[in-house]
């Protein structure tokens, strides 16, 4: 343990320092390469930009950014008080770390000119050429605005995985794993589904994913399952693990997630238009339906409806409607919301205790399972009247679309789980993933950060 600790203390600061130097150097090179000659007048703003679309997507970007601190409150309220700050710290580190990674290389790998439909090229490294002019991805808003909107998806996706290993991962290992995962798992998946020429998206198989059912939720959820299996159970699980320390904080976090999700889904229309309105309506409808059904399930089977159950159901509804938000009718959103409650509820209530894995905050049960249901349900309930594509229940081409949705979900499940497992094992072998038993017993707030969320006076 002492050898590993010494190794980490020497190696981790050097890694982060090198990243900062690379960031500054890359930004400088990009600036030099893109700076016009001194005699050249500044270019006028492109006439194609729509100010309404731009304002809405910028607002959507801010809403999605808020979701990561909201997730910190949601997850933080569900852990024991000795680990509250550790969850907040992990979420805010993700916000900072992945934002820098996205500017340096992540955006180019995800959305740059395709290399065989597998990965984006490095033409846009350091955001070279990504400026005020529109792009083919969103012809009515600046390219830089589209880049920022997509950055917030790249940020929150690895943050979702925290729910599986909460209360037991070393912060140093968390930082390294998150950076590797964002680059090796998230960026390729984003390119496959959303990047121009990606083999799963419109130019390839034709999988539908309006705002991240595969790219965000299945992707994070399957790696979350891998993390729960690799790290093992928390000490004393399940009998000695106390209930959530602050359901009010968790409820606040869930409410802010719901609020931010309007940007997550509706702004994915990339304009202030009818499609954004449809996604807006469907997002709220599915969340409300799932929260209601989850509470009723708890009430019927466990005699009392619970706050934790209702907010978990609402989040599951938001997860499941994400890939379908811009493709289904409100009645389709209700149907998806019902499934979003029933299927994850069964997983969290019965499957997890039966199998015995410790998915601390149900990142797999809600995001992984909910994302799988949402991706498949898009192939069931998509309507051409909404966005040009039919699912199985809505007419011609629906059976084929359902098959495509299932195939894309399977690809994502296998890729995210296997690559996530490999990266977790790699980090564990080189620097160790899990804190020692003493640190886990004392709590990560004190042992990892020398801070405490609460001052207790006897």
C-alpha positions in Angstrom: 0.0 0.0 0.0 2.9 2.4 0.8 4.5 1.7 -2.5 1.3 2.4 -4.4 0.7 5.6 -2.3 4.2 6.9 -3.0 3.8 6.1 -6.7 0.5 7.9 -7.0 1.8 11.0 -5.2 4.7 11.3 -7.7 2.8 10.2 -10.8 -0.6 11.9 -10.5 0.6 15.5 -10.2 3.0 15.0 -13.1 0.1 13.7 -15.2 -2.1 16.7 -14.4 0.7 19.1 -14.8 1.5 17.6 -18.2 -2.2 17.9 -19.2 -2.2 21.6 -18.3 1.0 22.2 -20.2 -0.5 20.4 -23.2 -3.6 22.5 -22.9 -1.7 25.7 -22.9 0.6 24.6 -25.7 -2.3 23.2 -27.8 -4.3 26.3 -27.3 -1.4 28.5 -28.3 -0.7 26.5 -31.5 -4.3 26.5 -32.4 -4.4 30.3 -31.9 -1.3 30.9 -34.0 -2.6 28.6 -36.8 -6.0 30.2 -36.9 -4.9 33.9 -36.5 -5.5 35.9 -39.8 -2.8 38.2 -41.1 -2.6 41.6 -39.4 -3.9 43.4 -42.5 -7.0 41.2 -42.8 -10.2 42.8 -41.4 -12.2 40.8 -38.9 -14.8 38.6 -40.7 -18.5 39.6 -40.4 -20.9 37.4 -38.5 -22.4 34.8 -40.8 -25.8 35.8 -42.0 -27.2 32.3 -41.6 -27.1 32.4 -37.8 -30.5 32.6 -36.2 -30.4 34.6 -33.0 -33.5 32.8 -31.5 -32.0 29.4 -32.1 -28.6 30.5 -30.7 -30.1 32.0 -27.6 -32.1 28.8 -26.9 -29.2 26.4 -27.4 -27.0 28.6 -25.2 -29.7 28.5 -22.5 -30.0 24.8 -23.0 -26.2 24.5 -22.5 -26.5 26.4 -19.2 -29.4 24.1 -18.1 -27.4 20.9 -18.9 -24.3 22.4 -17.1 -26.5 22.8 -14.0 -27.4 19.1 -14.1 -23.9 18.1 -12.9 -24.1 20.1 -9.6 -27.7 18.9 -9.4 -26.5 15.3 -9.7 -24.0 16.1 -6.9 -26.9 17.1 -4.6 -29.0 14.1 -5.7 -26.2 11.5 -5.2 -24.8 13.4 -2.2 -28.1 13.3 -0.3 -28.3 9.5 -0.8 -24.9 8.6 0.7 -23.9 8.7 4.4 -23.0 12.1 5.8 -19.3 11.1 6.1 -19.1 10.8 2.3 -21.2 13.8 1.3 -18.4 16.1 0.3 -16.6 13.4 -1.6 -19.5 13.1 -4.0 -19.8 16.8 -4.5 -16.0 17.0 -5.1 -16.1 14.2 -7.6 -18.9 15.8 -9.6 -17.2 19.2 -9.7 -13.9 17.6 -10.6 -15.6 16.0 -13.6 -17.0 19.3 -14.6 -13.6 20.9 -14.7 -11.5 17.9 -15.9 -13.7 16.8 -18.8 -14.4 20.4 -19.9 -10.6 20.8 -20.5 -10.4 17.3 -22.1 -13.2 18.3 -24.5 -11.6 21.5 -25.6 -8.2 19.8 -26.1 -9.2 16.6 -27.9 -12.6 15.3 -26.9 -14.7 17.4 -29.3 -12.5 16.6 -32.3 -12.6 12.8 -31.5 -16.4 12.9 -31.1 -17.5 15.2 -33.9 -14.5 15.8 -36.1 -14.3 14.5 -39.7 -14.9 10.8 -39.5 -12.3 8.2 -39.9 -14.1 5.2 -41.2 -17.2 5.8 -39.1 -15.3 4.8 -36.0 -13.8 8.0 -34.6 -13.4 11.7 -35.4 -10.1 13.0 -36.7 -7.8 15.5 -35.0 -8.5 18.3 -37.4 -10.4 20.2 -34.6 -7.9 19.6 -31.8 -7.7 22.5 -29.4 -10.9 23.8 -31.2 -8.9 24.8 -34.2 -11.5 26.0 -36.8 -14.4 25.8 -34.3 -15.6 29.4 -34.1 -18.6 31.7 -34.8 -19.5 30.3 -38.2 -22.2 27.7 -38.3 -21.4 24.0 -39.0 -23.1 21.2 -40.8 -24.2 19.9 -37.4 -26.3 23.0 -36.6 -26.5 25.4 -39.5 -28.4 28.2 -37.6 -26.1 28.5 -34.6 -22.3 29.1 -34.2 -20.2 26.1 -34.3 -18.7 27.0 -30.9 -22.2 27.0 -29.4 -22.9 23.5 -30.6 -19.5 22.5 -29.2 -20.3 23.9 -25.8 -23.8 22.2 -25.8 -22.2 18.8 -26.5 -19.5 19.5 -23.9 -22.1 19.4 -21.1 -23.2 15.9 -22.3 -19.6 14.7 -22.2 -19.3 16.1 -18.6 -22.4 14.6 -17.0 -22.0 11.1 -18.6 -19.0 10.0 -16.5 -20.5 11.8 -13.5 -23.4 9.4 -13.6 -21.0 6.4 -13.0 -20.2 7.9 -9.6 -23.5 6.4 -8.3 -22.1 2.9 -8.6 -18.9 3.3 -6.7 -19.9 6.0 -4.2 -18.2 5.8 -0.8 -15.3 3.6 -1.7 -13.1 4.8 -4.7 -9.9 6.7 -4.2 -10.0 10.2 -5.5 -6.8 9.9 -7.4 -8.0 6.7 -9.2 -11.3 8.4 -9.9 -9.6 11.3 -11.7 -7.4 9.0 -13.9 -10.3 6.6 -14.7 -12.7 9.4 -15.6 -10.2 11.0 -18.0 -9.4 7.7 -19.7 -13.1 6.7 -19.9 -14.1 10.0 -21.4 -11.5 9.6 -24.1 -11.6 5.9 -24.9 -15.3 5.1 -24.3 -17.5 8.2 -24.4 -15.8 10.0 -27.4 -16.0 7.0 -29.8 -19.6 6.3 -28.8 -20.6 9.9 -29.4 -19.1 9.7 -32.8 -20.8 6.4 -33.7 -24.2 7.8 -32.9 -24.1 11.6 -33.4 -20.9 12.3 -35.4 -21.2 12.9 -39.1 -20.5 9.6 -40.7 -20.7 7.5 -37.5 -21.7 4.0 -38.3 -24.6 3.7 -35.8 -26.2 7.1 -36.7 -28.1 8.5 -39.7 -25.3 7.8 -42.1 -25.0 4.2 -41.0 -27.4 1.8 -39.3 -29.9 4.6 -38.7 -30.3 4.3 -34.9 -32.4 7.0 -33.3 -31.0 8.7 -30.2 -32.4 12.2 -29.8 -30.5 13.3 -26.7 -28.4 10.4 -25.3 -30.2 7.1 -24.5 -27.2 5.1 -25.9 -24.5 7.8 -25.8 -25.2 8.9 -22.2 -27.3 6.5 -20.2 -26.5 3.0 -21.5 -22.9 4.0 -21.9 -22.6 5.2 -18.3 -25.0 2.6 -16.8 -23.1 -0.4 -18.2 -19.7 0.9 -17.0 -21.4 1.6 -13.6 -22.3 -2.1 -13.4 -18.6 -3.0 -14.2 -17.5 -0.6 -11.5 -19.8 -2.1 -8.9 -18.5 -5.6 -9.8 -14.8 -4.6 -9.8 -14.8 -2.6 -6.6 -17.0 -5.1 -4.7 -19.4 -4.3 -1.9 -19.0 -1.6 0.6 -18.0 -2.8 4.1 -21.1 -4.1 5.9 -23.3 -4.1 2.8 -26.3 -4.5 2.9 -27.0 -4.8 6.6 -24.7 -2.1 8.1 -25.3 0.6 5.4 -27.4 3.4 6.9 -30.2 5.0 4.9 -29.7 8.2 2.9 -28.4 11.0 5.2 -30.5 13.8 3.6 -33.5 13.1 1.5 -34.2 16.9 1.3 -30.9 17.4 -0.5 -31.6 14.4 -2.7 -35.1 15.8 -3.5 -33.6 19.2 -4.4 -31.1 17.5 -6.6 -33.8 15.5 -8.4 -35.8 18.7 -8.9 -32.9 20.5 -10.4 -32.1 17.5 -12.6 -35.7 17.6 -13.9 -35.3 21.4 -14.5 -32.0 20.9 -16.4 -33.4 18.0 -18.4 -35.5 20.5 -20.4 -32.3 21.8 -21.8 -30.9 18.2 -22.1 -33.8 17.1 -24.4 -35.5 20.2 -25.8 -32.3 22.0 -26.8 -31.2 18.9 -28.6 -33.5 20.1 -31.4 -30.7 22.7 -31.9 -33.3 25.4 -32.5 -36.3 27.2 -31.0 -38.9 25.3 -33.0 -41.7 22.9 -33.0 -39.4 19.9 -32.5 -38.0 21.5 -29.4 -41.5 22.0 -28.1 -42.4 18.4 -28.7 -39.3 17.3 -26.8 -40.2 19.7 -24.0 -43.7 18.3 -23.6 -42.5 14.6 -23.8 -39.7 15.2 -21.2 -42.1 16.4 -18.6 -44.8 13.9 -19.4 -42.6 10.9 -19.1 -40.9 12.1 -15.8 -44.3 12.8 -14.2 -45.7 9.4 -15.3 -42.7 7.5 -14.0 -42.6 9.3 -10.7 -46.3 8.6 -10.2 -46.1 4.9 -11.1 -43.0 4.3 -8.9 -44.7 5.8 -5.9 -47.8 3.6 -6.6 -45.6 0.5 -6.9 -44.0 1.2 -3.5 -47.4 2.0 -2.0 -48.9 -1.3 -3.3 -46.0 -3.7 -2.6 -44.4 -2.0 0.4 -47.5 -0.4 2.1 -46.1 3.2 1.9 -45.2 5.6 -0.9 -41.7 7.0 -0.4 -40.0 10.3 -1.3 -36.9 8.3 -2.4 -39.1 6.1 -4.6 -40.9 9.1 -6.3 -37.7 11.0 -7.1 -36.0 7.9 -8.3 -39.0 7.2 -10.6 -39.0 10.7 -12.0 -35.3 10.4 -12.8 -35.9 7.0 -14.4 -38.6 8.6 -16.6 -36.2 11.4 -17.6 -33.6 8.8 -18.5 -36.0 6.7 -20.6 -37.6 9.5 -22.6 -34.2 11.0 -23.5 -33.6 9.0 -26.8 -37.3 9.3 -27.8 -38.0 12.9 -26.8 -38.0 14.2 -30.3 -39.6 11.2 -32.0 -42.8 10.3 -30.0 -46.2 11.7 -29.2 -47.2 12.6 -25.7 -49.1 9.4 -25.4 -46.0 7.6 -26.4 -44.2 9.5 -23.7 -46.7 8.2 -21.1 -46.2 4.6 -22.3 -42.4 5.1 -22.0 -42.9 6.6 -18.6 -44.8 3.6 -17.4 -42.1 1.2 -18.5 -39.5 3.6 -17.0 -41.0 3.0 -13.6 -41.8 -0.7 -13.8 -38.6 -2.1 -15.3 -36.0 -0.2 -13.3 -38.2 -0.7 -10.1 -38.1 -4.4 -10.7 -34.3 -4.2 -11.2 -33.6 -2.1 -8.1 -36.1 -3.8 -5.8 -35.7 -7.5 -6.8 -32.8 -8.1 -9.2 -30.1 -6.2 -7.2 -30.8 -7.9 -3.9 -31.0 -11.3 -5.6 -27.7 -11.0 -7.4 -26.0 -9.2 -4.5 -24.0 -6.5 -6.4 -23.5 -3.2 -4.7 -24.6 -0.5 -7.1 -24.6 2.1 -4.4 -27.0 4.6 -5.8 -28.5 2.5 -8.6 -26.6 4.1 -11.5 -27.0 0.8 -13.4 -30.5 0.1 -12.3 -31.8 3.6 -13.3 -29.5 4.8 -16.0 -28.4 1.6 -17.6 -31.7 -0.3 -17.5 -33.7 2.9 -18.1 -31.5 3.8 -21.0 -31.9 0.3 -22.6 -35.7 0.5 -22.2 -35.7 4.0 -23.7 -33.6 3.0 -26.7 -35.8 0.1 -27.5 -39.1 2.0 -26.7 -38.0 4.6 -29.3 -38.3 1.7 -31.9 -41.8 1.0 -30.6 -43.4 4.4 -30.2 -41.6 6.7 -32.7 -44.1 8.5 -35.0 -43.3 9.9 -38.4 -45.8 12.8 -37.6 -43.3 14.0 -35.0 -40.0 13.6 -36.7 -40.2 11.5 -39.8 -39.5 8.0 -38.4 -42.0 5.3 -37.4 -41.7 2.7 -34.7 -43.3 -0.7 -34.6 -46.7 0.6 -33.5 -46.9 3.5 -36.0 -46.6 2.1 -39.5 -44.3 1.5 -42.4 -40.7 0.8 -41.5 -41.4 0.4 -37.8 -40.3 -3.2 -37.5 -37.0 -2.4 -39.1 -36.4 0.6 -36.9 -37.1 -1.5 -33.8 -34.5 -4.1 -35.0 -32.0 -1.3 -35.5 -32.7 0.1 -32.0 -32.1 -3.3 -30.4 -28.9 -3.8 -32.3 -27.5 -0.4 -31.4 -28.4 -1.0 -27.8 -26.6 -4.3 -27.8 -23.5 -2.8 -29.4 -23.4 -0.1 -26.7 -24.0 -2.5 -23.9 -21.1 -4.7 -24.9 -18.7 -1.9 -25.8 -19.3 0.1 -22.6 -19.2 -2.8 -20.2 -16.1 -4.5 -21.7 -14.1 -1.3 -22.2 -15.2 0.0 -18.8 -14.1 -3.2 -17.2 -10.7 -3.1 -18.9 -10.1 0.5 -17.8 -11.1 -0.2 -14.2 -8.8 -3.2 -14.1 -5.9 -1.2 -15.6 -6.3 1.6 -13.1 -6.6 -0.9 -10.2 -3.4 -2.7 -11.2 -1.4 0.5 -11.6 -2.5 2.6 -8.6 -5.4 0.9 -6.8 -9.1 1.8 -7.1 -10.4 1.3 -3.6 -9.6 3.1 -0.4 -8.3 1.1 2.5 -10.7 -0.3 5.1 -9.8 2.4 7.7 -10.5 5.2 5.2 -13.8 3.7 4.2 -14.8 3.4 7.8 -13.8 7.0 8.7 -15.4 8.3 5.5 -14.0 9.8 2.3 -14.6 13.4 3.2 -11.9 13.4 5.9 -9.6 10.8 4.4 -9.6 12.0 0.8 -10.1 15.7 1.2 -9.5 16.7 4.9 -12.9 18.3 5.0 -16.3 17.6 6.6 -19.7 18.5 5.3 -21.2 19.0 8.8 -19.9 20.3 12.1 -21.5 18.2 14.8 -21.7 19.7 18.3 -22.4 17.3 21.2 
